[in-house]
Every structure is written in structure tokens, then in C-alpha cells.
Amino acid sequence: MPIRLERTLTAGLVVAYVAYTTHVTWLCDDAFITLRTVDNFLQGHGPTWNVVERVQCYTHPLWFLVLSASPASAMDWLC
């Protein structure tokens, strides 16, 4: 294999790995925030992170509504 092609493929794989890792790192954190908010909402405390603080903490309202409409699946993910 030519050295230029090998370097290009290696650089492409490194860029893809960094992009994927960066995306997944924040995705997991953001998903947990939404799931905890859904849990509080389904328990009757409203869509908040902490029960005593009235702050919107989820970043994607449509996903929040989908999870709130299907509490069984949301609770399975939390436990």
C-alpha cells in the first residue's frame, strides 16, 4: 500500500474516532439528565432536576415528551 494512502486512512480513522468519542461522551451525560427529569416529572414533582428547584434542565423537549409518554421504558433505562 502506498505510504500516502496509508497516512490518509490513518488520519481519517483518528478524526472519526475523536469525533465519535466526543459525541458519545456528552450524549450519555445529556441522556441521564433527561431521564432523571422524566423520573421527577412522572413522580409528580414537575420537570426539574431537583425537586425544590424549578429549573428546566433538559435540552431536548421532544425527547422529554416521548419518554414521559412511555414511563415503562423510561424507568427501565433508569434502573
Helices and strands as residue ranges (DSSP letters): H 3-42, H 61-69, H 71-78
